[in-house]
């Protein structure tokens, strides 16, 4: 069955987690409170909306599996709705963050900037899931069972990565970021195996479509590693991409 956690319907356990996070955000906001400008959106609303984007992207990855295994029309529509909602969320935060960021201290500003960076990557993940869905829907021939199995494996890894990084942002857990960075290698491994298999065989349009789906899932994994790196930066206060310089010997 296709699953869709919309912006209006969140599972009870996740809703409770979001409410706890919102309470934490409210405390932070209370410590740095200034009158909100009309139309800018509250700070806790921006944080809540960014977290919701993780759930939506995760559901898009989940529905890819159902689309691949059952060619479900409902799964396709769920992925399409996810992609549209992620577009809306990215624009919402992009429009409101400049005014919101002027009302907070440096720590909170860093959190808000991270929210913006995350929603950009999540929106791109939504686009990539939609591109996979469109290719599945446009196929006139059945995919080989081995290809379906490997694409499903990639989508399951991606879904788990998104779940881990979401929960990492909820609890500010550095170990979640580390696990996601390691799991990206698993997606790469399956993708490379598919390319090796198809490129050693006689090329066909069917092979080309399958490889583009695999590439889209692999790229979605790369965007999820960006999210893990953003989580690491938020917790540690420095980027993984720019390790601290070694001090010169005296």
C-alpha positions as CSV (number, residue, x, y, z in Angstrom):
1,X,0.0,0.0,0.0
2,X,1.3,3.5,-0.8
3,X,2.0,5.6,2.2
4,X,1.8,9.4,2.3
5,X,2.5,11.5,5.4
6,X,1.1,14.8,4.2
7,X,1.7,18.2,5.8
8,X,-1.7,17.7,7.4
9,X,-1.3,14.0,8.5
10,X,1.6,12.9,10.6
11,X,1.8,9.5,12.4
12,X,1.0,9.7,16.1
13,X,4.6,8.9,17.2
14,X,6.1,11.4,14.9
15,X,3.6,14.0,15.8
16,X,4.5,13.7,19.4
17,X,8.2,14.0,18.5
18,X,7.4,17.1,16.4
19,X,5.4,18.6,19.3
20,X,8.4,18.0,21.6
21,X,10.7,19.7,19.1
22,X,8.3,22.6,18.8
23,X,8.3,23.0,22.5
24,X,12.1,23.2,22.5
25,X,12.0,25.7,19.7
26,X,9.5,27.8,21.6
27,X,11.8,27.9,24.6
28,X,14.6,29.1,22.3
29,X,12.4,31.7,20.8
30,X,11.3,32.9,24.1
31,X,14.9,33.6,25.0
32,X,15.5,35.7,21.9
33,X,12.0,37.0,21.4
34,X,11.2,40.1,19.3
35,X,7.9,41.2,17.7
36,X,7.3,39.2,14.6
37,X,6.9,41.1,11.4
38,X,3.6,40.6,9.5
39,X,3.8,37.9,6.9
40,X,7.2,36.6,7.8
41,X,6.1,33.4,9.6
42,X,7.1,32.5,13.2
43,X,10.4,31.0,14.0
44,X,8.9,27.8,15.3
45,X,6.7,27.6,12.2
46,X,9.8,27.6,10.0
47,X,11.5,24.9,12.1
48,X,8.4,22.8,12.1
49,X,8.0,23.2,8.4
50,X,11.6,22.2,7.7
51,X,11.2,19.0,9.8
52,X,8.0,18.1,7.9
53,X,10.0,18.2,4.7
54,X,12.1,15.3,5.9
55,X,9.0,13.2,6.4
56,X,7.6,14.0,3.0
57,X,10.9,13.2,1.2
58,X,11.1,9.9,3.2
59,X,7.6,9.0,2.1
60,X,8.5,9.7,-1.5
61,X,11.3,7.2,-1.2
62,X,9.0,4.7,0.4
63,X,6.5,4.9,-2.4
64,X,9.1,4.3,-5.0
65,X,9.3,0.7,-3.7
66,X,5.6,0.2,-4.1
67,X,5.6,1.7,-7.6
68,X,8.5,-0.5,-8.7
69,X,7.0,-3.7,-7.3
70,X,3.3,-3.2,-8.1
71,X,3.3,-0.3,-10.6
72,X,0.7,1.3,-8.3
73,X,-1.1,4.3,-9.6
74,X,-1.7,5.5,-6.0
75,X,2.1,5.3,-5.3
76,X,2.8,7.4,-8.3
77,X,0.3,10.0,-7.2
78,X,1.7,10.0,-3.7
79,X,5.2,10.6,-5.1
80,X,3.9,13.5,-7.2
81,X,2.2,15.0,-4.2
82,X,5.4,14.7,-2.2
83,X,7.3,16.5,-4.9
84,X,4.8,19.3,-5.1
85,X,4.7,19.8,-1.3
86,X,8.5,19.9,-1.1
87,X,8.5,22.7,-3.8
88,X,6.0,24.6,-1.7
89,X,8.0,24.2,1.5
90,X,11.3,25.3,-0.1
91,X,9.6,28.5,-1.4
92,X,7.9,29.1,1.9
93,X,11.2,29.0,3.9
94,X,13.1,30.8,1.3
95,X,10.6,33.7,1.3
96,X,10.4,34.0,5.1
97,X,13.8,33.2,6.4
98,X,15.5,36.6,5.5
99,X,13.2,38.5,7.8
100,X,13.2,35.8,10.5
101,X,17.0,35.6,10.7
102,X,17.3,39.3,11.6
103,X,15.4,38.7,14.9
104,X,17.6,36.0,16.4
105,X,21.0,35.4,17.9
106,X,23.9,33.7,16.1
107,X,23.1,30.2,17.3
108,X,19.5,30.4,16.2
109,X,20.5,32.0,12.9
110,X,22.8,29.0,12.2
111,X,19.8,26.7,12.9
112,X,17.6,28.6,10.5
113,X,20.3,28.7,7.7
114,X,20.6,24.9,8.2
115,X,16.9,24.6,7.7
116,X,17.1,26.4,4.4
117,X,20.0,24.3,3.2
118,X,18.2,21.1,4.2
119,X,14.9,22.0,2.4
120,X,16.9,22.7,-0.8
121,X,18.4,19.2,-0.7
122,X,15.0,17.7,0.2
123,X,13.3,19.5,-2.7
124,X,15.9,18.0,-5.0
125,X,15.4,14.6,-3.6
126,X,11.7,15.0,-4.4
127,X,12.5,16.0,-8.0
128,X,14.7,12.9,-8.3
129,X,12.0,10.6,-6.9
130,X,9.6,12.1,-9.4
131,X,12.0,11.5,-12.3
132,X,12.2,7.8,-11.3
133,X,8.4,7.6,-11.0
134,X,7.9,9.2,-14.4
135,X,10.3,6.6,-16.0
136,X,8.5,3.7,-14.4
137,X,5.1,5.0,-15.6
138,X,6.3,5.6,-19.1
139,X,7.7,2.1,-19.6
140,X,6.0,-0.1,-22.1
141,X,7.9,-3.3,-21.2
142,X,8.3,-5.0,-17.9
143,X,11.6,-4.6,-16.0
144,X,13.8,-7.6,-15.3
145,X,13.2,-8.9,-11.8
146,X,16.9,-8.4,-10.9
147,X,16.7,-4.7,-11.9
148,X,13.5,-4.2,-9.8
149,X,15.2,-5.9,-6.8
150,X,18.3,-3.7,-7.0
151,X,16.2,-0.5,-7.5
152,X,14.0,-1.4,-4.5
153,X,17.2,-2.1,-2.5
154,X,18.4,1.4,-3.3
155,X,15.1,3.0,-2.5
156,X,15.0,1.2,0.9
157,X,18.5,2.3,1.8
158,X,17.6,5.9,0.8
159,X,14.4,5.8,2.9
160,X,16.4,4.5,5.9
161,X,19.0,7.3,5.4
162,X,16.3,9.9,5.4
163,X,14.7,8.5,8.5
164,X,18.0,8.5,10.3
165,X,19.0,12.0,9.4
166,X,15.5,13.3,10.3
167,X,15.8,11.7,13.8
168,X,19.3,13.0,14.1
169,X,18.0,16.6,13.6
170,X,15.2,15.9,16.2
171,X,17.7,14.8,18.9
172,X,20.9,16.4,17.6
173,X,22.5,13.0,17.4
174,X,25.9,13.0,15.8
175,X,25.9,9.2,15.4
176,X,22.9,9.4,13.0
177,X,25.0,11.7,10.8
178,X,27.9,9.2,10.8
179,X,25.6,6.2,10.0
180,X,24.1,8.1,7.0
181,X,27.5,8.9,5.6
182,X,28.4,5.2,5.8
183,X,25.2,4.1,4.2
184,X,25.7,6.2,1.1
185,X,28.4,3.7,0.2
186,X,25.7,1.0,0.1
187,X,23.7,2.9,-2.5
188,X,26.8,3.6,-4.5
189,X,27.7,-0.2,-4.4
190,X,24.3,-1.2,-5.8
191,X,24.3,1.5,-8.4
192,X,27.8,0.6,-9.7
193,X,26.8,-3.1,-9.9
194,X,23.8,-2.1,-12.1
195,X,26.0,0.0,-14.4
196,X,28.6,-2.8,-14.6
197,X,25.9,-5.3,-15.5
198,X,24.1,-3.3,-18.1
199,X,27.2,-1.8,-19.8
200,X,28.7,-5.2,-20.3
201,X,25.5,-6.3,-22.1
202,X,24.2,-5.0,-25.4
203,X,22.8,-1.5,-24.7
204,X,19.1,-1.0,-25.2
205,X,16.5,1.7,-24.4
206,X,15.3,-0.4,-21.5
207,X,18.8,-0.6,-20.0
208,X,19.2,3.1,-20.5
209,X,16.0,3.8,-18.5
210,X,17.0,1.5,-15.7
211,X,20.4,3.1,-15.4
212,X,18.8,6.6,-15.3
213,X,16.6,5.4,-12.4
214,X,19.6,4.0,-10.6
215,X,21.5,7.2,-11.1
216,X,18.6,9.3,-9.8
217,X,18.5,7.2,-6.6
218,X,22.2,7.4,-6.2
219,X,22.1,11.2,-6.6
220,X,19.3,11.3,-4.0
221,X,21.7,9.4,-1.7
222,X,24.3,12.1,-2.3
223,X,21.8,14.8,-1.3
224,X,21.0,12.9,1.9
225,X,24.7,12.8,2.7
226,X,24.6,16.6,2.4
227,X,21.9,16.6,5.0
228,X,24.1,14.5,7.3
229,X,26.9,16.9,6.8
230,X,24.6,19.8,7.7
231,X,23.6,17.9,10.8
232,X,27.3,17.4,11.7
233,X,28.0,21.1,11.2
234,X,25.0,22.1,13.3
235,X,26.2,19.9,16.2
236,X,30.0,20.4,15.9
237,X,30.0,24.0,14.7
238,X,32.3,23.1,11.8
239,X,32.0,21.6,8.3
240,X,33.2,18.1,7.4
241,X,34.1,19.6,4.0
242,X,36.6,22.0,5.7
243,X,38.6,20.1,8.4
244,X,40.4,22.4,10.9
245,X,43.9,23.5,9.8
246,X,46.8,21.9,11.6
247,X,48.9,24.3,13.7
248,X,52.3,24.9,12.4
249,X,55.1,23.4,14.4
250,X,57.0,25.9,16.6
